Every structure is written in structure tokens, then in C-alpha cells.
Amino acid sequence: MLALLWWPLAAVAAVAAGTGVVAWRRAHTAALSLAEIAEAVVDLRATELATALGIVTPHNRVTPGIGHEITERLRKGA
């Protein structure tokens, strides 16, 4: 309401809103990048992770079934 009476306040509010949108978008992009990096690390070291958890990996390959077993063991609250 005050912005209707004093136009500079409306300009400041518009800039603040734009800054908030940019900040949200950058945070979202950073979170997606971090998730992709974490997934890549697990993909690269999945066999070692399975071995460390005591899961047998035939032919040093992680199959979807072994992947599900790893997920079940690492799932929070399990």
C-alpha cells in the first residue's frame, strides 16, 4: 500500500523480488549440480561401495538388483 503512495518504494520492491528469483534459481541449479555429482561418484565407485557393504558383485559389475540392495542398506531409517 505504501508503494502506491511513494513510487521509489515500488522500484525497490521490484528489484528485491527480482533478486529473490535469481537467488532461488541459482540455488536450484547448484542443488541439481550437486545431485548429479553425487550420482556420478556412486556410479564410478559402486563396486567398491557394494564390497564395503559386504554385498557380492559377480564379475565386478553392479546389476540393478545389487543397486537396489545397496539402496536398501543405505536408506535412512532402515
mmCIF file of the N, C-alpha and C atoms, coordinates in Angstrom:
data_MODEL
# 
_entry.id   MODEL 
# 
loop_
_atom_site.group_PDB 
_atom_site.id 
_atom_site.type_symbol 
_atom_site.label_atom_id 
_atom_site.label_alt_id 
_atom_site.label_comp_id 
_atom_site.label_asym_id 
_atom_site.label_entity_id 
_atom_site.label_seq_id 
_atom_site.pdbx_PDB_ins_code 
_atom_site.Cartn_x 
_atom_site.Cartn_y 
_atom_site.Cartn_z 
_atom_site.occupancy 
_atom_site.B_iso_or_equiv 
_atom_site.pdbx_formal_charge 
_atom_site.auth_seq_id 
_atom_site.auth_comp_id 
_atom_site.auth_asym_id 
_atom_site.auth_atom_id 
_atom_site.pdbx_PDB_model_num 
ATOM 1   N N  . MET A 1 1  ? 0.822  -1.185  0.000   1.00 0.00 ? 1  MET A N  1 
ATOM 2   C CA . MET A 1 1  ? 0.000  0.000   0.000   1.00 0.00 ? 1  MET A CA 1 
ATOM 3   C C  . MET A 1 1  ? 0.871  1.256   0.000   1.00 0.00 ? 1  MET A C  1 
ATOM 4   N N  . LEU A 1 2  ? 1.940  1.218   0.793   1.00 0.00 ? 2  LEU A N  1 
ATOM 5   C CA . LEU A 1 2  ? 2.819  2.379   0.864   1.00 0.00 ? 2  LEU A CA 1 
ATOM 6   C C  . LEU A 1 2  ? 3.469  2.642   -0.493  1.00 0.00 ? 2  LEU A C  1 
ATOM 7   N N  . ALA A 1 3  ? 3.702  1.555   -1.284  1.00 0.00 ? 3  ALA A N  1 
ATOM 8   C CA . ALA A 1 3  ? 4.321  1.719   -2.595  1.00 0.00 ? 3  ALA A CA 1 
ATOM 9   C C  . ALA A 1 3  ? 3.429  2.532   -3.539  1.00 0.00 ? 3  ALA A C  1 
ATOM 10  N N  . LEU A 1 4  ? 2.126  2.484   -3.324  1.00 0.00 ? 4  LEU A N  1 
ATOM 11  C CA . LEU A 1 4  ? 1.222  3.283   -4.146  1.00 0.00 ? 4  LEU A CA 1 
ATOM 12  C C  . LEU A 1 4  ? 1.365  4.768   -3.847  1.00 0.00 ? 4  LEU A C  1 
ATOM 13  N N  . LEU A 1 5  ? 1.748  5.074   -2.614  1.00 0.00 ? 5  LEU A N  1 
ATOM 14  C CA . LEU A 1 5  ? 1.888  6.469   -2.219  1.00 0.00 ? 5  LEU A CA 1 
ATOM 15  C C  . LEU A 1 5  ? 3.278  7.020   -2.531  1.00 0.00 ? 5  LEU A C  1 
ATOM 16  N N  . TRP A 1 6  ? 4.261  6.152   -2.581  1.00 0.00 ? 6  TRP A N  1 
ATOM 17  C CA . TRP A 1 6  ? 5.629  6.608   -2.781  1.00 0.00 ? 6  TRP A CA 1 
ATOM 18  C C  . TRP A 1 6  ? 6.296  5.684   -3.798  1.00 0.00 ? 6  TRP A C  1 
ATOM 19  N N  . TRP A 1 7  ? 6.434  6.108   -5.035  1.00 0.00 ? 7  TRP A N  1 
ATOM 20  C CA . TRP A 1 7  ? 6.881  5.257   -6.127  1.00 0.00 ? 7  TRP A CA 1 
ATOM 21  C C  . TRP A 1 7  ? 8.283  4.669   -5.966  1.00 0.00 ? 7  TRP A C  1 
ATOM 22  N N  . PRO A 1 8  ? 9.246  5.336   -5.308  1.00 0.00 ? 8  PRO A N  1 
ATOM 23  C CA . PRO A 1 8  ? 10.572 4.696   -5.165  1.00 0.00 ? 8  PRO A CA 1 
ATOM 24  C C  . PRO A 1 8  ? 10.506 3.379   -4.383  1.00 0.00 ? 8  PRO A C  1 
ATOM 25  N N  . LEU A 1 9  ? 9.571  3.282   -3.469  1.00 0.00 ? 9  LEU A N  1 
ATOM 26  C CA . LEU A 1 9  ? 9.428  2.033   -2.719  1.00 0.00 ? 9  LEU A CA 1 
ATOM 27  C C  . LEU A 1 9  ? 8.990  0.902   -3.652  1.00 0.00 ? 9  LEU A C  1 
ATOM 28  N N  . ALA A 1 10 ? 8.165  1.208   -4.622  1.00 0.00 ? 10 ALA A N  1 
ATOM 29  C CA . ALA A 1 10 ? 7.736  0.194   -5.583  1.00 0.00 ? 10 ALA A CA 1 
ATOM 30  C C  . ALA A 1 10 ? 8.933  -0.298  -6.405  1.00 0.00 ? 10 ALA A C  1 
ATOM 31  N N  . ALA A 1 11 ? 9.817  0.609   -6.768  1.00 0.00 ? 11 ALA A N  1 
ATOM 32  C CA . ALA A 1 11 ? 11.004 0.230   -7.530  1.00 0.00 ? 11 ALA A CA 1 
ATOM 33  C C  . ALA A 1 11 ? 11.919 -0.664  -6.699  1.00 0.00 ? 11 ALA A C  1 
ATOM 34  N N  . VAL A 1 12 ? 12.097 -0.325  -5.441  1.00 0.00 ? 12 VAL A N  1 
ATOM 35  C CA . VAL A 1 12 ? 12.937 -1.138  -4.551  1.00 0.00 ? 12 VAL A CA 1 
ATOM 36  C C  . VAL A 1 12 ? 12.322 -2.520  -4.374  1.00 0.00 ? 12 VAL A C  1 
ATOM 37  N N  . ALA A 1 13 ? 11.017 -2.577  -4.217  1.00 0.00 ? 13 ALA A N  1 
ATOM 38  C CA . ALA A 1 13 ? 10.340 -3.866  -4.048  1.00 0.00 ? 13 ALA A CA 1 
ATOM 39  C C  . ALA A 1 13 ? 10.490 -4.730  -5.303  1.00 0.00 ? 13 ALA A C  1 
ATOM 40  N N  . ALA A 1 14 ? 10.410 -4.120  -6.468  1.00 0.00 ? 14 ALA A N  1 
ATOM 41  C CA . ALA A 1 14 ? 10.563 -4.868  -7.722  1.00 0.00 ? 14 ALA A CA 1 
ATOM 42  C C  . ALA A 1 14 ? 11.971 -5.433  -7.849  1.00 0.00 ? 14 ALA A C  1 
ATOM 43  N N  . VAL A 1 15 ? 12.970 -4.649  -7.499  1.00 0.00 ? 15 VAL A N  1 
ATOM 44  C CA . VAL A 1 15 ? 14.359 -5.118  -7.548  1.00 0.00 ? 15 VAL A CA 1 
ATOM 45  C C  . VAL A 1 15 ? 14.571 -6.251  -6.550  1.00 0.00 ? 15 VAL A C  1 
ATOM 46  N N  . ALA A 1 16 ? 14.017 -6.109  -5.350  1.00 0.00 ? 16 ALA A N  1 
ATOM 47  C CA . ALA A 1 16 ? 14.155 -7.152  -4.329  1.00 0.00 ? 16 ALA A CA 1 
ATOM 48  C C  . ALA A 1 16 ? 13.495 -8.446  -4.789  1.00 0.00 ? 16 ALA A C  1 
ATOM 49  N N  . ALA A 1 17 ? 12.341 -8.348  -5.419  1.00 0.00 ? 17 ALA A N  1 
ATOM 50  C CA . ALA A 1 17 ? 11.660 -9.540  -5.914  1.00 0.00 ? 17 ALA A CA 1 
ATOM 51  C C  . ALA A 1 17 ? 12.490 -10.209 -7.003  1.00 0.00 ? 17 ALA A C  1 
ATOM 52  N N  . GLY A 1 18 ? 13.061 -9.413  -7.897  1.00 0.00 ? 18 GLY A N  1 
ATOM 53  C CA . GLY A 1 18 ? 13.909 -9.966  -8.953  1.00 0.00 ? 18 GLY A CA 1 
ATOM 54  C C  . GLY A 1 18 ? 15.140 -10.646 -8.394  1.00 0.00 ? 18 GLY A C  1 
ATOM 55  N N  . THR A 1 19 ? 15.727 -10.055 -7.371  1.00 0.00 ? 19 THR A N  1 
ATOM 56  C CA . THR A 1 19 ? 16.897 -10.642 -6.720  1.00 0.00 ? 19 THR A CA 1 
ATOM 57  C C  . THR A 1 19 ? 16.536 -11.976 -6.078  1.00 0.00 ? 19 THR A C  1 
ATOM 58  N N  . GLY A 1 20 ? 15.362 -12.036 -5.474  1.00 0.00 ? 20 GLY A N  1 
ATOM 59  C CA . GLY A 1 20 ? 14.913 -13.291 -4.859  1.00 0.00 ? 20 GLY A CA 1 
ATOM 60  C C  . GLY A 1 20 ? 14.735 -14.396 -5.885  1.00 0.00 ? 20 GLY A C  1 
ATOM 61  N N  . VAL A 1 21 ? 14.196 -14.060 -7.035  1.00 0.00 ? 21 VAL A N  1 
ATOM 62  C CA . VAL A 1 21 ? 14.010 -15.056 -8.102  1.00 0.00 ? 21 VAL A CA 1 
ATOM 63  C C  . VAL A 1 21 ? 15.358 -15.553 -8.600  1.00 0.00 ? 21 VAL A C  1 
ATOM 64  N N  . VAL A 1 22 ? 16.298 -14.645 -8.798  1.00 0.00 ? 22 VAL A N  1 
ATOM 65  C CA . VAL A 1 22 ? 17.633 -15.038 -9.261  1.00 0.00 ? 22 VAL A CA 1 
ATOM 66  C C  . VAL A 1 22 ? 18.309 -15.928 -8.221  1.00 0.00 ? 22 VAL A C  1 
ATOM 67  N N  . ALA A 1 23 ? 18.200 -15.563 -6.957  1.00 0.00 ? 23 ALA A N  1 
ATOM 68  C CA . ALA A 1 23 ? 18.819 -16.361 -5.896  1.00 0.00 ? 23 ALA A CA 1 
ATOM 69  C C  . ALA A 1 23 ? 18.215 -17.759 -5.846  1.00 0.00 ? 23 ALA A C  1 
ATOM 70  N N  . TRP A 1 24 ? 16.890 -17.850 -5.957  1.00 0.00 ? 24 TRP A N  1 
ATOM 71  C CA . TRP A 1 24 ? 16.236 -19.157 -5.930  1.00 0.00 ? 24 TRP A CA 1 
ATOM 72  C C  . TRP A 1 24 ? 16.707 -20.007 -7.111  1.00 0.00 ? 24 TRP A C  1 
ATOM 73  N N  . ARG A 1 25 ? 16.774 -19.406 -8.277  1.00 0.00 ? 25 ARG A N  1 
ATOM 74  C CA . ARG A 1 25 ? 17.168 -20.151 -9.476  1.00 0.00 ? 25 ARG A CA 1 
ATOM 75  C C  . ARG A 1 25 ? 18.612 -20.646 -9.369  1.00 0.00 ? 25 ARG A C  1 
ATOM 76  N N  . ARG A 1 26 ? 19.497 -19.809 -8.856  1.00 0.00 ? 26 ARG A N  1 
ATOM 77  C CA . ARG A 1 26 ? 20.902 -20.227 -8.698  1.00 0.00 ? 26 ARG A CA 1 
ATOM 78  C C  . ARG A 1 26 ? 21.025 -21.347 -7.670  1.00 0.00 ? 26 ARG A C  1 
ATOM 79  N N  . ALA A 1 27 ? 20.273 -21.254 -6.578  1.00 0.00 ? 27 ALA A N  1 
ATOM 80  C CA . ALA A 1 27 ? 20.297 -22.306 -5.562  1.00 0.00 ? 27 ALA A CA 1 
ATOM 81  C C  . ALA A 1 27 ? 19.758 -23.609 -6.148  1.00 0.00 ? 27 ALA A C  1 
ATOM 82  N N  . HIS A 1 28 ? 18.713 -23.528 -6.927  1.00 0.00 ? 28 HIS A N  1 
ATOM 83  C CA . HIS A 1 28 ? 18.135 -24.706 -7.560  1.00 0.00 ? 28 HIS A CA 1 
ATOM 84  C C  . HIS A 1 28 ? 19.133 -25.352 -8.517  1.00 0.00 ? 28 HIS A C  1 
ATOM 85  N N  . THR A 1 29 ? 19.792 -24.557 -9.318  1.00 0.00 ? 29 THR A N  1 
ATOM 86  C CA . THR A 1 29 ? 20.791 -25.070 -10.256 1.00 0.00 ? 29 THR A CA 1 
ATOM 87  C C  . THR A 1 29 ? 21.963 -25.710 -9.512  1.00 0.00 ? 29 THR A C  1 
ATOM 88  N N  . ALA A 1 30 ? 22.397 -25.084 -8.424  1.00 0.00 ? 30 ALA A N  1 
ATOM 89  C CA . ALA A 1 30 ? 23.502 -25.639 -7.633  1.00 0.00 ? 30 ALA A CA 1 
ATOM 90  C C  . ALA A 1 30 ? 23.108 -26.971 -7.006  1.00 0.00 ? 30 ALA A C  1 
ATOM 91  N N  . ALA A 1 31 ? 21.888 -27.082 -6.514  1.00 0.00 ? 31 ALA A N  1 
ATOM 92  C CA . ALA A 1 31 ? 21.422 -28.330 -5.911  1.00 0.00 ? 31 ALA A CA 1 
ATOM 93  C C  . ALA A 1 31 ? 21.357 -29.447 -6.954  1.00 0.00 ? 31 ALA A C  1 
ATOM 94  N N  . LEU A 1 32 ? 20.889 -29.126 -8.145  1.00 0.00 ? 32 LEU A N  1 
ATOM 95  C CA . LEU A 1 32 ? 20.855 -30.130 -9.216  1.00 0.00 ? 32 LEU A CA 1 
ATOM 96  C C  . LEU A 1 32 ? 22.262 -30.589 -9.588  1.00 0.00 ? 32 LEU A C  1 
ATOM 97  N N  . SER A 1 33 ? 23.192 -29.650 -9.657  1.00 0.00 ? 33 SER A N  1 
ATOM 98  C CA . SER A 1 33 ? 24.583 -30.000 -9.981  1.00 0.00 ? 33 SER A CA 1 
ATOM 99  C C  . SER A 1 33 ? 25.175 -30.904 -8.915  1.00 0.00 ? 33 SER A C  1 
ATOM 100 N N  . LEU A 1 34 ? 24.924 -30.591 -7.663  1.00 0.00 ? 34 LEU A N  1 
ATOM 101 C CA . LEU A 1 34 ? 25.441 -31.411 -6.565  1.00 0.00 ? 34 LEU A CA 1 
ATOM 102 C C  . LEU A 1 34 ? 24.857 -32.821 -6.622  1.00 0.00 ? 34 LEU A C  1 
ATOM 103 N N  . ALA A 1 35 ? 23.574 -32.930 -6.940  1.00 0.00 ? 35 ALA A N  1 
ATOM 104 C CA . ALA A 1 35 ? 22.949 -34.249 -7.048  1.00 0.00 ? 35 ALA A CA 1 
ATOM 105 C C  . ALA A 1 35 ? 23.572 -35.056 -8.181  1.00 0.00 ? 35 ALA A C  1 
ATOM 106 N N  . GLU A 1 36 ? 23.836 -34.422 -9.304  1.00 0.00 ? 36 GLU A N  1 
ATOM 107 C CA . GLU A 1 36 ? 24.460 -35.118 -10.435 1.00 0.00 ? 36 GLU A CA 1 
ATOM 108 C C  . GLU A 1 36 ? 25.881 -35.572 -10.097 1.00 0.00 ? 36 GLU A C  1 
ATOM 109 N N  . ILE A 1 37 ? 26.618 -34.733 -9.384  1.00 0.00 ? 37 ILE A N  1 
ATOM 110 C CA . ILE A 1 37 ? 27.984 -35.104 -8.984  1.00 0.00 ? 37 ILE A CA 1 
ATOM 111 C C  . ILE A 1 37 ? 27.955 -36.276 -8.010  1.00 0.00 ? 37 ILE A C  1 
ATOM 112 N N  . ALA A 1 38 ? 27.040 -36.238 -7.049  1.00 0.00 ? 38 ALA A N  1 
ATOM 113 C CA . ALA A 1 38 ? 26.928 -37.334 -6.084  1.00 0.00 ? 38 ALA A CA 1 
ATOM 114 C C  . ALA A 1 38 ? 26.563 -38.637 -6.796  1.00 0.00 ? 38 ALA A C  1 
ATOM 115 N N  . GLU A 1 39 ? 25.654 -38.566 -7.749  1.00 0.00 ? 39 GLU A N  1 
ATOM 116 C CA . GLU A 1 39 ? 25.263 -39.759 -8.502  1.00 0.00 ? 39 GLU A CA 1 
ATOM 117 C C  . GLU A 1 39 ? 26.444 -40.293 -9.316  1.00 0.00 ? 39 GLU A C  1 
ATOM 118 N N  . ALA A 1 40 ? 27.211 -39.413 -9.915  1.00 0.00 ? 40 ALA A N  1 
ATOM 119 C CA . ALA A 1 40 ? 28.371 -39.838 -10.703 1.00 0.00 ? 40 ALA A CA 1 
ATOM 120 C C  . ALA A 1 40 ? 29.413 -40.520 -9.824  1.00 0.00 ? 40 ALA A C  1 
ATOM 121 N N  . VAL A 1 41 ? 29.629 -40.005 -8.638  1.00 0.00 ? 41 VAL A N  1 
ATOM 122 C CA . VAL A 1 41 ? 30.602 -40.616 -7.719  1.00 0.00 ? 41 VAL A CA 1 
ATOM 123 C C  . VAL A 1 41 ? 30.162 -42.025 -7.352  1.00 0.00 ? 41 VAL A C  1 
ATOM 124 N N  . VAL A 1 42 ? 28.884 -42.183 -7.055  1.00 0.00 ? 42 VAL A N  1 
ATOM 125 C CA . VAL A 1 42 ? 28.381 -43.516 -6.715  1.00 0.00 ? 42 VAL A CA 1 
ATOM 126 C C  . VAL A 1 42 ? 28.489 -44.440 -7.913  1.00 0.00 ? 42 VAL A C  1 
ATOM 127 N N  . ASP A 1 43 ? 28.169 -43.945 -9.106  1.00 0.00 ? 43 ASP A N  1 
ATOM 128 C CA . ASP A 1 43 ? 28.280 -44.776 -10.302 1.00 0.00 ? 43 ASP A CA 1 
ATOM 129 C C  . ASP A 1 43 ? 29.718 -45.232 -10.537 1.00 0.00 ? 43 ASP A C  1 
ATOM 130 N N  . LEU A 1 44 ? 30.674 -44.346 -10.303 1.00 0.00 ? 44 LEU A N  1 
ATOM 131 C CA . LEU A 1 44 ? 32.081 -44.692 -10.520 1.00 0.00 ? 44 LEU A CA 1 
ATOM 132 C C  . LEU A 1 44 ? 32.605 -45.687 -9.495  1.00 0.00 ? 44 LEU A C  1 
ATOM 133 N N  . ARG A 1 45 ? 32.106 -45.602 -8.286  1.00 0.00 ? 45 ARG A N  1 
ATOM 134 C CA . ARG A 1 45 ? 32.621 -46.433 -7.198  1.00 0.00 ? 45 ARG A CA 1 
ATOM 135 C C  . ARG A 1 45 ? 31.594 -47.423 -6.656  1.00 0.00 ? 45 ARG A C  1 
ATOM 136 N N  . ALA A 1 46 ? 30.614 -47.782 -7.460  1.00 0.00 ? 46 ALA A N  1 
ATOM 137 C CA . ALA A 1 46 ? 29.531 -48.649 -6.989  1.00 0.00 ? 46 ALA A CA 1 
ATOM 138 C C  . ALA A 1 46 ? 30.037 -50.024 -6.568  1.00 0.00 ? 46 ALA A C  1 
ATOM 139 N N  . THR A 1 47 ? 30.975 -50.579 -7.323  1.00 0.00 ? 47 THR A N  1 
ATOM 140 C CA . THR A 1 47 ? 31.504 -51.904 -6.981  1.00 0.00 ? 47 THR A CA 1 
ATOM 141 C C  . THR A 1 47 ? 32.224 -51.864 -5.645  1.00 0.00 ? 47 THR A C  1 
ATOM 142 N N  . GLU A 1 48 ? 33.036 -50.837 -5.443  1.00 0.00 ? 48 GLU A N  1 
ATOM 143 C CA . GLU A 1 48 ? 33.750 -50.696 -4.168  1.00 0.00 ? 48 GLU A CA 1 
ATOM 144 C C  . GLU A 1 48 ? 32.774 -50.482 -3.018  1.00 0.00 ? 48 GLU A C  1 
ATOM 145 N N  . LEU A 1 49 ? 31.716 -49.719 -3.266  1.00 0.00 ? 49 LEU A N  1 
ATOM 146 C CA . LEU A 1 49 ? 30.704 -49.489 -2.243  1.00 0.00 ? 49 LEU A CA 1 
ATOM 147 C C  . LEU A 1 49 ? 30.006 -50.785 -1.875  1.00 0.00 ? 49 LEU A C  1 
ATOM 148 N N  . ALA A 1 50 ? 29.644 -51.571 -2.879  1.00 0.00 ? 50 ALA A N  1 
ATOM 149 C CA . ALA A 1 50 ? 28.988 -52.856 -2.611  1.00 0.00 ? 50 ALA A CA 1 
ATOM 150 C C  . ALA A 1 50 ? 29.900 -53.766 -1.803  1.00 0.00 ? 50 ALA A C  1 
ATOM 151 N N  . THR A 1 51 ? 31.168 -53.819 -2.184  1.00 0.00 ? 51 THR A N  1 
ATOM 152 C CA . THR A 1 51 ? 32.127 -54.656 -1.456  1.00 0.00 ? 51 THR A CA 1 
ATOM 153 C C  . THR A 1 51 ? 32.269 -54.190 -0.009  1.00 0.00 ? 51 THR A C  1 
ATOM 154 N N  . ALA A 1 52 ? 32.328 -52.882 0.198   1.00 0.00 ? 52 ALA A N  1 
ATOM 155 C CA . ALA A 1 52 ? 32.442 -52.343 1.554   1.00 0.00 ? 52 ALA A CA 1 
ATOM 156 C C  . ALA A 1 52 ? 31.207 -52.673 2.395   1.00 0.00 ? 52 ALA A C  1 
ATOM 157 N N  . LEU A 1 53 ? 30.061 -52.808 1.746   1.00 0.00 ? 53 LEU A N  1 
ATOM 158 C CA . LEU A 1 53 ? 28.832 -53.162 2.461   1.00 0.00 ? 53 LEU A CA 1 
ATOM 159 C C  . LEU A 1 53 ? 28.657 -54.666 2.608   1.00 0.00 ? 53 LEU A C  1 
ATOM 160 N N  . GLY A 1 54 ? 29.597 -55.434 2.057   1.00 0.00 ? 54 GLY A N  1 
ATOM 161 C CA . GLY A 1 54 ? 29.535 -56.886 2.173   1.00 0.00 ? 54 GLY A CA 1 
ATOM 162 C C  . GLY A 1 54 ? 28.613 -57.532 1.156   1.00 0.00 ? 54 GLY A C  1 
ATOM 163 N N  . ILE A 1 55 ? 28.348 -56.847 0.063   1.00 0.00 ? 55 ILE A N  1 
ATOM 164 C CA . ILE A 1 55 ? 27.485 -57.382 -0.990  1.00 0.00 ? 55 ILE A CA 1 
ATOM 165 C C  . ILE A 1 55 ? 28.387 -57.961 -2.081  1.00 0.00 ? 55 ILE A C  1 
ATOM 166 N N  . VAL A 1 56 ? 28.099 -59.182 -2.473  1.00 0.00 ? 56 VAL A N  1 
ATOM 167 C CA . VAL A 1 56 ? 28.893 -59.852 -3.502  1.00 0.00 ? 56 VAL A CA 1 
ATOM 168 C C  . VAL A 1 56 ? 28.514 -59.292 -4.868  1.00 0.00 ? 56 VAL A C  1 
ATOM 169 N N  . THR A 1 57 ? 29.533 -58.942 -5.651  1.00 0.00 ? 57 THR A N  1 
ATOM 170 C CA . THR A 1 57 ? 29.306 -58.428 -7.007  1.00 0.00 ? 57 THR A CA 1 
ATOM 171 C C  . THR A 1 57 ? 29.952 -59.384 -8.004  1.00 0.00 ? 57 THR A C  1 
ATOM 172 N N  . PRO A 1 58 ? 29.143 -60.226 -8.648  1.00 0.00 ? 58 PRO A N  1 
ATOM 173 C CA . PRO A 1 58 ? 29.731 -61.164 -9.613  1.00 0.00 ? 58 PRO A CA 1 
ATOM 174 C C  . PRO A 1 58 ? 30.311 -60.416 -10.813 1.00 0.00 ? 58 PRO A C  1 
ATOM 175 N N  . HIS A 1 59 ? 31.492 -60.811 -11.213 1.00 0.00 ? 59 HIS A N  1 
ATOM 176 C CA . HIS A 1 59 ? 32.193 -60.219 -12.352 1.00 0.00 ? 59 HIS A CA 1 
ATOM 177 C C  . HIS A 1 59 ? 32.457 -58.725 -12.165 1.00 0.00 ? 59 HIS A C  1 
ATOM 178 N N  . ASN A 1 60 ? 32.527 -58.280 -10.925 1.00 0.00 ? 60 ASN A N  1 
ATOM 179 C CA . ASN A 1 60 ? 32.781 -56.861 -10.608 1.00 0.00 ? 60 ASN A CA 1 
ATOM 180 C C  . ASN A 1 60 ? 31.809 -55.926 -11.328 1.00 0.00 ? 60 ASN A C  1 
ATOM 181 N N  . ARG A 1 61 ? 30.564 -56.318 -11.408 1.00 0.00 ? 61 ARG A N  1 
ATOM 182 C CA . ARG A 1 61 ? 29.525 -55.477 -12.019 1.00 0.00 ? 61 ARG A CA 1 
ATOM 183 C C  . ARG A 1 61 ? 28.395 -55.283 -11.021 1.00 0.00 ? 61 ARG A C  1 
ATOM 184 N N  . VAL A 1 62 ? 27.839 -54.105 -11.040 1.00 0.00 ? 62 VAL A N  1 
ATOM 185 C CA . VAL A 1 62 ? 26.680 -53.820 -10.197 1.00 0.00 ? 62 VAL A CA 1 
ATOM 186 C C  . VAL A 1 62 ? 25.446 -53.872 -11.077 1.00 0.00 ? 62 VAL A C  1 
ATOM 187 N N  . THR A 1 63 ? 24.605 -54.846 -10.800 1.00 0.00 ? 63 THR A N  1 
ATOM 188 C CA . THR A 1 63 ? 23.357 -55.013 -11.547 1.00 0.00 ? 63 THR A CA 1 
ATOM 189 C C  . THR A 1 63 ? 22.262 -54.179 -10.874 1.00 0.00 ? 63 THR A C  1 
ATOM 190 N N  . PRO A 1 64 ? 21.138 -54.014 -11.541 1.00 0.00 ? 64 PRO A N  1 
ATOM 191 C CA . PRO A 1 64 ? 20.037 -53.281 -10.892 1.00 0.00 ? 64 PRO A CA 1 
ATOM 192 C C  . PRO A 1 64 ? 19.615 -53.896 -9.556  1.00 0.00 ? 64 PRO A C  1 
ATOM 193 N N  . GLY A 1 65 ? 19.653 -55.216 -9.475  1.00 0.00 ? 65 GLY A N  1 
ATOM 194 C CA . GLY A 1 65 ? 19.301 -55.873 -8.210  1.00 0.00 ? 65 GLY A CA 1 
ATOM 195 C C  . GLY A 1 65 ? 20.278 -55.520 -7.090  1.00 0.00 ? 65 GLY A C  1 
ATOM 196 N N  . ILE A 1 66 ? 21.563 -55.518 -7.422  1.00 0.00 ? 66 ILE A N  1 
ATOM 197 C CA . ILE A 1 66 ? 22.576 -55.143 -6.433  1.00 0.00 ? 66 ILE A CA 1 
ATOM 198 C C  . ILE A 1 66 ? 22.423 -53.670 -6.076  1.00 0.00 ? 66 ILE A C  1 
ATOM 199 N N  . GLY A 1 67 ? 22.108 -52.855 -7.075  1.00 0.00 ? 67 GLY A N  1 
ATOM 200 C CA . GLY A 1 67 ? 21.859 -51.434 -6.805  1.00 0.00 ? 67 GLY A CA 1 
ATOM 201 C C  . GLY A 1 67 ? 20.724 -51.228 -5.826  1.00 0.00 ? 67 GLY A C  1 
ATOM 202 N N  . HIS A 1 68 ? 19.657 -52.016 -5.985  1.00 0.00 ? 68 HIS A N  1 
ATOM 203 C CA . HIS A 1 68 ? 18.525 -51.910 -5.051  1.00 0.00 ? 68 HIS A CA 1 
ATOM 204 C C  . HIS A 1 68 ? 18.930 -52.355 -3.648  1.00 0.00 ? 68 HIS A C  1 
ATOM 205 N N  . GLU A 1 69 ? 19.768 -53.388 -3.581  1.00 0.00 ? 69 GLU A N  1 
ATOM 206 C CA . GLU A 1 69 ? 20.239 -53.855 -2.273  1.00 0.00 ? 69 GLU A CA 1 
ATOM 207 C C  . GLU A 1 69 ? 21.103 -52.786 -1.589  1.00 0.00 ? 69 GLU A C  1 
ATOM 208 N N  . ILE A 1 70 ? 21.968 -52.131 -2.355  1.00 0.00 ? 70 ILE A N  1 
ATOM 209 C CA . ILE A 1 70 ? 22.777 -51.034 -1.810  1.00 0.00 ? 70 ILE A CA 1 
ATOM 210 C C  . ILE A 1 70 ? 21.863 -49.926 -1.295  1.00 0.00 ? 70 ILE A C  1 
ATOM 211 N N  . THR A 1 71 ? 20.870 -49.585 -2.100  1.00 0.00 ? 71 THR A N  1 
ATOM 212 C CA . THR A 1 71 ? 19.929 -48.531 -1.699  1.00 0.00 ? 71 THR A CA 1 
ATOM 213 C C  . THR A 1 71 ? 19.217 -48.898 -0.409  1.00 0.00 ? 71 THR A C  1 
ATOM 214 N N  . GLU A 1 72 ? 18.768 -50.143 -0.304  1.00 0.00 ? 72 GLU A N  1 
ATOM 215 C CA . GLU A 1 72 ? 18.062 -50.576 0.918   1.00 0.00 ? 72 GLU A CA 1 
ATOM 216 C C  . GLU A 1 72 ? 18.967 -50.503 2.144   1.00 0.00 ? 72 GLU A C  1 
ATOM 217 N N  . ARG A 1 73 ? 20.224 -50.849 1.969   1.00 0.00 ? 73 ARG A N  1 
ATOM 218 C CA . ARG A 1 73 ? 21.146 -50.809 3.122   1.00 0.00 ? 73 ARG A CA 1 
ATOM 219 C C  . ARG A 1 73 ? 21.477 -49.386 3.540   1.00 0.00 ? 73 ARG A C  1 
ATOM 220 N N  . LEU A 1 74 ? 21.526 -48.473 2.563   1.00 0.00 ? 74 LEU A N  1 
ATOM 221 C CA . LEU A 1 74 ? 21.920 -47.095 2.869   1.00 0.00 ? 74 LEU A CA 1 
ATOM 222 C C  . LEU A 1 74 ? 20.734 -46.188 3.154   1.00 0.00 ? 74 LEU A C  1 
ATOM 223 N N  . ARG A 1 75 ? 19.532 -46.681 2.923   1.00 0.00 ? 75 ARG A N  1 
ATOM 224 C CA . ARG A 1 75 ? 18.350 -45.846 3.114   1.00 0.00 ? 75 ARG A CA 1 
ATOM 225 C C  . ARG A 1 75 ? 18.242 -45.422 4.575   1.00 0.00 ? 75 ARG A C  1 
ATOM 226 N N  . LYS A 1 76 ? 17.953 -44.176 4.757   1.00 0.00 ? 76 LYS A N  1 
ATOM 227 C CA . LYS A 1 76 ? 17.831 -43.611 6.103   1.00 0.00 ? 76 LYS A CA 1 
ATOM 228 C C  . LYS A 1 76 ? 16.659 -44.269 6.817   1.00 0.00 ? 76 LYS A C  1 
ATOM 229 N N  . GLY A 1 77 ? 16.872 -44.655 8.046   1.00 0.00 ? 77 GLY A N  1 
ATOM 230 C CA . GLY A 1 77 ? 15.814 -45.243 8.843   1.00 0.00 ? 77 GLY A CA 1 
ATOM 231 C C  . GLY A 1 77 ? 15.694 -46.752 8.661   1.00 0.00 ? 77 GLY A C  1 
ATOM 232 N N  . ALA A 1 78 ? 16.564 -47.333 7.848   1.00 0.00 ? 78 ALA A N  1 
ATOM 233 C CA . ALA A 1 78 ? 16.478 -48.780 7.619   1.00 0.00 ? 78 ALA A CA 1 
ATOM 234 C C  . ALA A 1 78 ? 17.185 -49.532 8.716   1.00 0.00 ? 78 ALA A C  1 
# 
